[in-house]
Amino acid sequence: MIERLALEALADDYFQTLYLKANRLLGGVVFQENGHTPYLSRKELKDILRFSDILSNSKNPTARNCAYNVITLLNGSYHTDPHYKTFAHSVLAKLGNFPGIDYLTNTNHNTAQLPYERDIEKTLKEFIQAVPDTNGLIFTDSQFELYKKISGSKSFSFSGPTSMGKSFIIKSFIRKAISNTPPENIVIMVPTRALISQFSLDLNKELKDILDHYGYKVVTNSNVSDIPAEKSQQYLLVLTPERLLSYLSQKQNLPIGYLFVDEAHKIAAEKDTRAITAYNAIAKTLRINPSVNLYFASPNVANPEVFLKLFKRDEKKSYRTIESPVSQNLFFIDILKKNVTHHTDFANYDFQPALITEASSVYDIIKQIGKLDNNIVYCGSRFQAVDKASELFQLYNNDEITVSRIVKKAITQIKSYIHKDYYLAEFLSKGIAYHFGNLPQIIRNKVETLFKSSDINFVFCTSTLLEGVNLPAKNVFILNDKNGRQTLMPIDFWNLAGREGRLKIELAGNIFCIKEFEKDWKHTELLERNKDITLKPSIENYIDKQLKKIEAFIKETPDIRVESEAMREILAYIANIISIDTLEIERANYSSAIIKKLIADNKDNIIVLAKEKTNHIEVPTSVLNANQSISVRIQNEVYQHLKNNAQNPAIRHPNEINYEACKLWLNKLYDLFRWESKEKQHFKSKAQLDYYATLMNQWINGIALSSIINQSIDYYHNNTRDIKTGFKPDEREPFDRQNKKHVNILIGNIIEDIEHILRFLLEKYFNTYYTILVEIVGEQNAGANWATFLEYGTRNSIVIALQNMGLSRHSANYLFTKHKSSLSIEGDKLIKIDLNRLKIMLDKEDIEYDEISSILF
């Protein structure tokens, strides 16, 4: 009966009319059209609230979302109305939305009494849906349903709105998993290093007591053998796909009992080699740990079972919900036409608020709407994020802004850590920041902390938020429909849009898609709410659609035509995997999912081709599996070279590292791995290696980032070098150290080169070289592993061990240099940290304090 009533209510013309009127009222509040939008009559208010109550009794997520939306739409105008108060409390109790009830109580002072039966139902839910081992946390209905399902399954895949709290579910399940007997190591695979930092900090903050009780340590790197630990130590590892592959390649590492794949939709990302690496990391985990418990979490996916199917797990063990504990108000602002379109569940409507018609720029709109709230402003690139943050800063330049002591401290710290002219420090004085993946970890953490505490109000960000960084806000402004040069995919758009609205802090959030230029927002179909997003994993997609080109890459046919360098890299990567898997089948009877798919699709000819192309390969498959993105043929050439020169000490990396050694080895690897053709987008010529040798020498020898930057500024100034100031080749200017723009471009370039070239690209090649060398001469005779030094930015084993505990390079160096007396060291091993002494000795004013205390205390 109730389901029939709910469906009739959703289809009722009168309800839809009232719902549209409530949306118009909300639009007037958001765009500050005070008094210009008609209120609902008393009868209309009572009627729409009654509709909301009926819908809340349904099990249909569309009806339940609609019930919740009614409450949120009316809250701004009617939160003091007694009739609204009663229905709001009652509807949220029926929905099991306890964060929303907390908001009503704490913000609206809503203490309305519930009807007796509803009050009993709420009390029962509070008891049954209490999160185990927590103080007062309660699952929402959809969270509890998911938690029950995942708790009883060895494999599971689930999806829901970004605001549902998927990370919260994972952490809640971890609470349960770490109490199991016997204990097992747990891996959470996240797509980027930025998310490693956030997830590990959250785990240390929220689960520290229970982790300590059961003997678990949170680890963010693959080298767990370097971490001081008790014999019975268990690990909760937060790793990128690359780091998981590195962990799996180290034979001494412990087996994995649980693998959680967060942001699993990245396995289906188009034109991104990381999708292939993610697939590879999961497949290899399953091969080495066949009984591992496997779980996938993804946002807004209509077919979450696709990931289980890909890895041959039970497809029925999946769950999808569209129910969200925070509602979304979506507005499309066309500045050129001075028009706003409000996208609602049943119909859209246009209006022209004065705030838009009178605005002189997009920054006027952002400032006016966001002045009292937390706001995320999405930009398509880091350059845009900095430039647009600068424009808003200029708009605020003449305004007196009072910033907190915490912000003032952060400004001083950032100037010391990076440079006195770094834009971020200046922007913070007006409550503005920017945030992107290559920002140093300690600075990124600082921005996130300031934003979550509302000490700053505006964060201009890039696609880092699409990778799962949890930074919710009242308002999300999306300034274009691009991610770099690519159009945003629907899943990425809704993942980004879902950052609006903060549980317990507000009932709803606002999304503003702003068309500032004619070239923007050519794909407004992105805004369609009710369109299912189905995914197909990238590796299967490419095999189905690009097999001829993959075959050409296996043949190493010259001049293969592809649409972009990114696509060339992806197809070559897949061709490499097929070649390695084919080789491993021959050598070890390995069961490969990709090969099985090719056979099932009657594509045996490509397997025959791969066999022909690999029959001369000498490299052990264990080595090839550790470095699957590098050409099999090139790895074999390096293997043969090192094998023929095994007695020559010059093939080993020295322990002492200086500029000349870096330059020598970069030139060696340039030739051995054929960077002239394979990495031409990064290395235009060998002459560039002189610059990277300088940077590499500074980085590996532990030079502070501020010193690296200052030395680079001196070099550019003393040698009258040009600096690129735009995207076109001729947009260059003589470097001027008094020009803040020049200084900030140079700083951005250095940080980008450290993160992408040194810590990713060069680390990959040096690691491949070292892995091959170890296979030939043994680890004892292989010399130093420079790949490790590149990853950690130091040769100091104690600093490396501290980073393995989750600290940034900077904080680890700080502890070693300023608080060595709190570290117990034997030889080159960190044995223990005297935490009590460290607590007393640390200076709370130092930039390192927050990170160190959150991880170690």
N, C-alpha and C positions, 0 to 999 in steps of 0.2 A: 504493500500500500504506500509506504513512505517513498519508495523509489519512483512509483508512478506519479505521486504528488510532486516530487522534485523535478522530474522530467517535464511535467506540465507547467511548473513554475518557470523553468528555464525558457520554455517556448511561449510563455504568456506575453502578449503584446503590452499589456499594462505594466508588467514587471520590467520589460525591456525599456519602456518609456521612462519609468522611474529610475532605472539603472543609468540611462543616458543622462537624465537630469542630475543625478548624483555625481556623475563624471564631470558634467559641466560646472557644477558647484566646486568640485575639487580643482578643476582647471583654473577657475577664477581665483581660488586661494593661492595656488602655486605661482600664478603670474601676477599676483597682487592686484587683481581687479576688484578691490574692495567695494562692495555695494552695487556692482554692475551685474552680478550673476544672481538670478532669483533663487531664493531658498525654497525648500520643499514646504508645502502646507503641513499642518499638524496631521491631517489624514494621510497625506502622502508619506510622511515620515513613519507613522505607525504601520502603514501598509508595507513599505519596503523592508522595514525591520521584521515584520511577520514573514515575508518571503524569505529573508535571510535565515530565520529560525527554521523554516521548513527545509531549506536547502542544506543546512548544517546537519540535519538528521540522516542525510543520504550517505551511502558509501561511495557514490560516484565522485571521483576527484574533481571533475569539472564543476559539479554542483557545490562541493565543499569549498573550492577556491572562490566561487562566486559569492557564497555566503560570507566568507572572510573579507572579500573585496568590498562588499556593502558596508561592513563595519569600518574599514579603513577609509573609504571614500567620505563617510559622514563625520569621521572623528574630528577633523579640524574645525568644523562648524557647530557640531552638536555634542562635544565631549562633556559639557556641563548639564546637558538635558537629562533629567531623571529617567525618562522613558528609554532614551538611547543607552544610558549607563546600564540599565538592567539587561537589555537585549545584548549589548556588546559583551558583557561578562558571561551571559548564558551561552551565546553562540561560540565564543572562544573556548569555553569549558567543554561544549559538545565536540568541538574540533580537536580537543586535546592540545591546544596551542598555548602551552604554559609560558613561553617567553612573551607572547602577546598579553596574557593576563598580568604578568609582572609589569609590563608597560602601562596597562590600564591602572594598576594600583599605584605605581611609583610616580608616574608622570601626570596622569589624569585624576589621581586621588579617587579612583572609582572603587568604592567599597559596597557597591550594590549587592543586596542579598539575592542569592539564587533560589529558584523554586526548589522545594525539598528534594524531589527526585533527581533534579539536575545536580544539586549539591552533593548528594550521595554518590552519583556517578563520577563527579569530579574527584571526590575524596578517594574513591576506589582506584581511579587512574593514577592519582598521585602516588599511591602505594605500589600498584602493579608496575607502573612505567618508570619507577625510580631507577636512575642509572646506578648499577652496582658499584660499591666502593667509592661513592662520592657523597658530598655533603649538600643535599638539597637539589641536585640536578635531576630533571625529569625529562624523559623522551616525549616528543610530540607523538601523535598517533602514527604518522607515517614512519617516523624514525623508529618507533618501537616495533612496528610490523617488520621493518627491514632488519632490525637487530635480532629478532627472533629467528628469521629465516637464515641469516648469515651464520648465526651461532650454531645451527644444527647442520651445517654443510661443510664438506671438505673443499668444495669449489663453489664459487658464487660470483655472479656479475650483476651489478645494479647501477641504475642511473636515476637521476632526479634533478630538479632545479638547482642552480648553483647555490642558492640561499638555503637549501634543505639541511646543510650541515654534514656533508659526506665525510669530511675529515674527522668530525666529531664522532661519527659512527665507527670509523676505523679505530680511533683512539679508545672508544668504549669497548670494542671487541678485543683490542690489545690488552686491556685490563683483565679480561677473562682469559686470554690465551697464555699470558705469562704465569698464571697460577697452575697451569697444567703439569702433570707428572707423567713421564719425565719432561723437564723443560726443553724447549727447542729454540733455536735461533730464528729471529724474525727479520725479514727484509721488507722495507717499504720503498718501492721504486717510484721515483718522481722524475718529471721530465727535465728539470734544469737545476743548476747549482743554487740558483736563487731560492728555489723551493726547498732544497735540502736545509738551508739555514733556517727558514721559518718553521718547517716541520720539526726539526730537531730541537729548536728552542721551545716550541710549544710542548713537545713531549717531556723535556726536562722540567718545564714549569708545572704542567698539569699532572704528570704521572710520577714525579720524582720519588715520592714516598713508597709507592707500590713497586716501582722498579728497583729501588734499593732493597726493599723487603725480600724480593724474589731473586736478587742477585743479577739484575740485568743492567747493562751499560749501553747508553745511546752512542752510536758510532756513525761518523759521516764519511769515512774513507775505507778503502778496501784492505788496508794494511793493519789488520787487527792484531797481528803478532807483535807490533811495536807499542801496543797500549798496555800500561801497567794494569795487571788484573790478578784476581784470586784464581786458584786452580778451577773452581767451580763456576767461573764467570760465564754468563750467557750474554748474547748481544742482540740489540735492537738496532739494525743498520738502516740508515736512511741514505739511499744511493741513487745516482743517475744511472741510466742504462750502461754508460761507459764504465762507471765505477763498479757496477754489478758484474760486468764481464771481467774486469780486472780481478775482482774478488774470486770469481769462479776459476780463473786461470792459475791461482796460487794453490798448489796442492795441499799446503799445510793448513789451509783455512777450514773451519768447521762446517758441517752440513747445514742446510737451511730447512727449517720445518714449515715456515709460513712465508708466502710471498704476496704482498699487497701491491697491486698496480694502480697507483693514483693517477688521475687524469688519463684514463685508459684510451680515450678517444684519440690521443696522440699517435696510437698505433695505426690509425687510419688517416693521419695528416697527409695532405697532398704536397708534393714538391718539397719534401723535407727528409733528408737522409736520416734524421733522428728517429723517424718512424721505423725504418729498417733496423736500426740499432736496437730500438726498444723490442721489436719482434725477436731479434736475435738473442737478446739478453734473457728473455722469458724462455725461449726454446732451449737455450743452453742450460738454464736453471732446471728445467724439467728433465733434461737428459741426465744431468749429474745427480739430481734429487727427484727421482720419479714419483715418490710418494708425497711430495710437497703439497701443502694446503694452498690453494691458489684463488685469489680474489681480485676482481676488477671493479673500480669505481669510475664513473664517467658522468658528465653533466648532459642533461637534455637529449639523451640518445633513445630513439624509439625501439632499437633492437639490441639491447645489451648482451643478449645471448650470443651475438656474433663472435665475441672474444672467446667464449667457451668452445664454440664450434671450431675456431681456428686452432685451438690447442687440444682438441679431442677430449674435452670434458663434457659432462652432462649438460646439454643446452637448457634443460628444464629448470636448472638451478639459477634462475635469474629473476630480477624484480625491477619493475619500472614504475615510477610515480610522477605525476605532474603537479602533485599537491605541494604548495610552498607555504612556509610559515611567515613569509613577508611578501606583500603584494607589490606589483610594479605598475607605475603610471608612465606610459610611453608617449612622448611628444616629439613630433618632427617639426623643427623650426626652419623655415625657408627664409633666410635673411634677405635674399634678393627680392622675394615677393612680399616680404613683411607679413608672413602668414604662419600660423601654427596649426598643425593637424594633430588632434588627440586621438590616438588609437585605443579603442576600447574593445571589450569582448564581443559586443554585438554589432556595433557600428562605429564609424569614425566621424568626426565632425571638425570643421575648420573654424577658426576665430582669429581676430587680429587685436591682441591685447596691446595697450599703449606701451608696455615695457618693450615690446618688439618693434612696433612702428616708430618709436622715438629713439631707439638704440642707434648709436653711431658705429658700433663695431660688435663683434662677437664677444669681446672682453667686457663690454658694458653689460651684456646679458649674463655672462658667467658671474660677474661681480655682484650684480643686483639680485639674482636668484640665490646665489650661494653664500651670501655674506654672513649668515648666521649658522651655517651648517657645514658638515664635512663633505667635500666634493672631490671626485676623481675626474680628471679631464684626459680623455684618451686621445693620443696622437699617433700617427702612423710610423714614426721613427724617433730615435733619440734626439736627432737634430731638431725636429719639430717640437718635441717635448721641452727642450731647453729654450728655443726661440719663443714659443707661445707662453711659457712661464715668464719669460722676460717681458713680454708685452703686457701681461696682467700686472707684473711688478711695477712697470712704468705707470700704469693707470692708478695704482695705489701710492705712487711715489710721494704725492703731496698730502696723503692722509696720515693722520697720527694713529698708529697702531700700537697698542700695548701688548707686548709679548711677555710670556712667563719667564721666570728665572731659568727654567729647564731649557727653553729655546735659546736664551742668551748664552747659556753654557754650551749648547750644541753648536752655536755659531763660532764661539771661540775654539772649540775642539776641531771643527771641520777646517777652519783656517790653518790650524796647526798641523792637522793630519794631511791635508792636500796642498792648499796654497791660500795666501791671504786674499787673492783676487778671485777665488773660485766662486762662480755665480751662486751656487747653492747656499753658501753661507750668507750672502747678501739677500737672497730671496726670502730666507727664513725670517728676516726682520719684518716682513709683511705677511707672515703666515702662509708662505708659498714654498713648495718644494717640487722637485722632479724625481722620478724613480724609473730606473730601467735595469735590465739584467746585468750589465757590465759595471754598474756602480759597485765600488768595493763593498764587500759584505758588511763591514762594520758601519759604513755610512748608510747603506740600505736599511739595516736594522734600526738605525737611529731615526731615519725618516718614518719608517713604519710605526715605531713606538710613539713618536710625536703626533702622528696622524690619529692613531687609535685612541690616544688620550685627549684628542681635540685641542692640543696645543698649537697645531697648525690646521688650516682649513682647506687648502687646495694642494692636490698632488697631481702634477702632469706626468702621465705615465705612457709606457709603450706596451707592446704585446706581452711583457712579463706577466701582466695580470691574466692573460689568456692561458698561461702555463699553470695557473692554480694558486698564485700568491694570494693569500687571504687578506684583503684590504677593503672591507665593505665601507660604503659611504651612503649618506642620505641622497646625494645626487650624483649621477654619472653623466658627464657631457661627452658625447662621441662626436668628434669634429670632422671625421671623414670615414668612409667605408673601406679603408685600406689597412693592410698589415704590411708595411714596407711598400713594395710596388704591386703586391697581389691584393685582389679584392677579398674582403673578409668572407669567410665561409659562414653559413648560418650557425653552425655549432659554436664557432668562435664569437660571433656577434652576441648570441644569447648567453654565452658564458661570461662575456664582458658585461653585458647589460645586467646580469644577475648579481653583480657586485653592489648594486644599489640596495639599501635597506639593511639595517643592523639589528639583529635579534636583541630584544629587550630594550633597545634604545629607541626604536620607532616601529610602527606597524607597517609602514610602506616606504618605498623609495621612488625616486623619479629618474627616468632616463630621458635625456634630451639629445636627439640626433640633430645636429646643426649643419645646414647647408650654407656654407659661406661663399663658395665659388661655384660657377656653372659646371666645372669638371667633376665636382664631388657628388656623391650619392646618386650614381646612375642605376643602382640596384636597390630600390626601395622595397622590393619584395622580401628583403631581409626582415622587414618589420612585421611580417605576417605571423601572428601569434600561434595559430592553430595548425601549422604545417609540421608534420612529423619529420624528424631528422634521422635518417637511416644511414648507417655507415658500412663501408666495406674495407677491411684491412688493406693497407697500401700494398703490401707485398703480393697479395692475391690479385688486387686490382691491376698492378703493373704486369703480372704474369699473363693475365687474361687479355690485356689491351696492348701491351708493348713487347710481346714475345719475340717478334722479328728483330727488333732493335736490341733486345737482350742477347739474342743469338749472335748478332753482329758484334756485340761487345765481347762475347766469349771467343769469337773468331779473331778479335782485335782488329777488325776491319778499320782502316784509316778513314777519316773524314765522315764519320757517321753523323747524319743530320738530326739534331735534336733541338727542341724549342728554346732551351736555356742551358747554362752551365750547371744549374741546380739539377735539371733533369738528366744531364749527362752523368753527373756524379751518382745519382740514384740508380740509374740503369746499370752503370758499371759495377756498383756495389752489389746489386742483385745477381748479376752475371758471375761475380766473384763467389758469392755464397753458393750458387748452383755448382760451380766448379769445385769448391771445397767439399761440399756435401757428396758430390759424385765420387771424388777421390776417397773420401772417408768410407763410403759404402764398399769400395773395392778393398780398402785396407782393414776395416774393422766391422763390416756388416752393420754399419750405423743406419738406423731408421730415421729418415729425414722427411719432415712434413712437406717440404717444398717438392722433393723428388716424388713423393706419393701423389701430390696434386698433379704434377706433370704427367705421371703415368696414367692417372685417372682421366686426364683430359686428352689422352692419346698423343702426348707430345714427347714420345720416346726419342725422337730424332735429336732433340736438344741434349738429352742425356748422353747419347752416343757421341755427339760433338764434344761435350764437356770431357768425356773419357779420353777422346783423342788428344784434346788440348792439354790434359793433365798427366798423360802417361809418362812424361819425362820429369815430372816434378819430384824433387828430393826432399823438400821441406816437410818435416813431420806435421801431421794435421793438427796436433796440439798447438803448434806455433801459429799455423794459419788461422785456426779458430780464435786465437787471441787477437788477431789483427785482420778481420775479414773485410775491412773497407779498403785495404791496400792490395793492389794487383798481385794475384798469385804468381804471375811470371816474374814480376819485379822482386817479390820476396824470395823467389827461387834464385834469382841472379845474386841477390845479397847473400843468401845462404851459401852459394857456391864460392863467391868471393871470399867470405870469411873462412870457409872450410879450407880453401887453398892457401890461406894466409894464417892458419891457426897458430903457428909458432911465432908470428910476428907481433911483438908487444904493442905495435902502433895501432892495432885494431881495437885495443881496450881504451875506454875512457879513463883519463887520469882523475885522481881524487882532487887535486888542486885545480881550480878553475879561474881563468883570467880572460881578458878580452881576446888575446891571441889564440887561446885554446878554443874559445867559443867560435871565433871566426873560422879556424881550421876545420872544426867538426861540422859546422853548418855547410861549408863548401863540400866536405866529403859526402854528407847526406844529400846535398843538392844533386850531386852526380850519381850516387848510388841509387837513389829513389826517383831519379829523373823528374825533378821538380820543374825543370824548364817546360815540360809538356803537361805533367800531371797536376801541378799547382801554379799554373801560369797566372791565374786570377789573383794569387797572393804574392807571387814573386815574379815581377816583370823582368828582372835580370839579376845576375849574381851580385851586382853592385849594392842591391838592397841589403844583402847579408851583413854588410859592415854595420848598418844601423841595428839590425836585430842582434848582432853579436854584442854590441854595446849594451843594449837593453837586457839581453839574456845574462850577461856577466853581472850587471847590477842586481837583477832579480834573484838569481841563484845565490849570490853572496849576501843576501839578506838586507840590502840597502832599503831604507824606508821609502815609501812611495813619495813623500814630500821631497826627499833628496833627489830621487830619480827625476821628478818634475823640475826641480830647480836647476839641476845639471843640464837638462834638456833645454830649458829656457836660456841658460847661459850660452850653450852651444849655438842655438839659433841666432841669438843676439850677436855673439862674437864673430860668427861666420856669415853674417848678413844673409841668412837663408830665407827663402820664400815659404809662405804657408798657404795651403789651399783653403779658400774661404767660401767656396760654393761647390755645386755639383759639376759644373762645366770645367773642362780642362784648363781654360784660360782664366778662370776665376782664382787668381793667386795674387798675393800682396807680400811685400817685404815684411818680415816679422818685426813687430814693434812690441817690446816687453811692457810698454806703458799702455798698450791697447788691450783692454780686458777681453774683448772678443777674441783676439789672437791668442792670448794666454789660455782661455777656456777651450778653444779649438785644439790647441796643442795638448792640454790636459786630457781632453776627451779621446784624442788619438792614442795617447800613451796608455790609458786605461784599456781601450779597445784592443791594442796590440798585446798587452799583457794577458788579457783574458782569452782572446780568440787565437792569436798567433802562438804565444809562448805556452799557455796552459792547456791549449787544446790541440792545435795543429802540430807544433814542434814536439809536444809531449807524446803525441801519437807515433811520430816517426822515430823518436829516440827510444821509445818503449819497444817498438817493433825491432829495431836494431839490437837492443839489449836482449830481448827474448830469443832472437836467433843466435846471438853470441853465446848465451847461457847454454843453449841446446848443443852447441859445438864444443865449447871448452869447459862447461860446468860453471856453476855460480861462484865458486871459490876463486876461479881464474878469470872471471869476466870483467873485473874492475868495477868502477862506480856506475851506478844506474842514474844517469843524468835525467831520465824521464821523471823520476821521483823528485829530483831537485827542481825541475820546471813546474811540476804540479804544486809543490809546497812553497816555492820561492825561498828555499834555504838549503844549506848542506848540513845544518845542525840537527842531529838526530833527536835531541830533546825538544827542539821547536817543532819538529815533525810529529813527535809523539803527542805534544800538546794540541796540535791541529787535528790529529786523529780523534781527539776527545770532543771536537766540534768547534774549537776556537778558530778565529780568523788568523791569518798569518801575522797581522799586526799585534793582536792580543797575545799570541803565543810568544812573539819576540819580546813583547813588553814584560811578560812574566819571567822569561829567561834572563833578561838583562837587569830588571829592577827588583825582582822578588825571587832570585835564585835560592835564597836562604830557606824558602818554603818548599823547595823541591828536593826530594831524596834521589840522588843520582849515583849509579854505580857504573863506572866506565862510560859507555855511550848510551846507557839505558836509564829511562825515567822509571823509578821504582814506585814512588808514592808522592802525593802532594799533601802537605800539612795544611789542611783547609782552615783549621782554627787560627793558626798564625796568619795565614793569608787574609782572612777576614779582617783581622786587626790592622794589618799593614797596608791594605789597599786604600788608595785615595779615591773617595767617591766622586771627586770632581774630574777625574781622568776619563777620557772617552772610552777606555777599555773596561771600566768598572761594570757597566750594565751587562755587557756580553759575558764577562767572566763570572759574575754573580749568578746570572741566569743559567749558566751551564754547569758550574762547579758546585754551587751552594744549594 
